[in-house]
Amino acid sequence: MSEELYEVAFSGAIIEGADIEQVKAKVGAMFKADAAKLAHLFSGKRVVIKKNIDQATANKYKTALTNAGADCEVKSLSVDAPVVKAETVTAEQPVKVASTTAASDAPTAPQTDPLGISANDITDLNVNIAPVGSDMQDEIKEAVAPDLDLSGLDMAEPGSDLGEIKKGEAPPPPNTDGLKLVDS
């Protein structure tokens, strides 16, 4: 392979100064995670969120998680590459961050793609909700009545016949004199 592959992992650490409840709410909304998945993500154990992705996609994940207040790590899957990690502070429990050599010697393989997200899901994460009562439309354009020539049309008087087809007399029933029933 000519392109280097990366993985994005999260250990429950948050960025210094961030509120843990707000971070949990943002990460939960980002990944559409329920309480059980959030508890697993913020348990302090290292969880691989996405694996075998290119550097641009890994950076998108890191940016989205950092904007939410979560501190994640982007690690190259090549043997000699260092782990890219920011300074962190945890709110509930201390998270032990292993060095790159200790992480590669771990006996259990990390869980990959636990939340089922893809890079396409992360591009629209920075959205805001307008306050109640805000105008949702930027500009209101006045409707212009079309210029129609209706001079060739006229209306019938109320109660007049509009040319509906009147039912005629019912046709006579068919002649069945030549038919007979046979028992079999």
Protein Blocks (a to p, Z undefined) as FASTA:
>chain_A
ZZdcdddddehiacehiafklmmmmmmmmnopafklmmmmmnopacdfbghiafklmmmm
mmmmmmnopacddddfbfklccdddddddfkbccddddfklmmmpmbdcdehklopafkl
mmmmmccdddehiafbfbacddddddddfklpccddehiaehiacdddddddddfklpcc
ddZZ
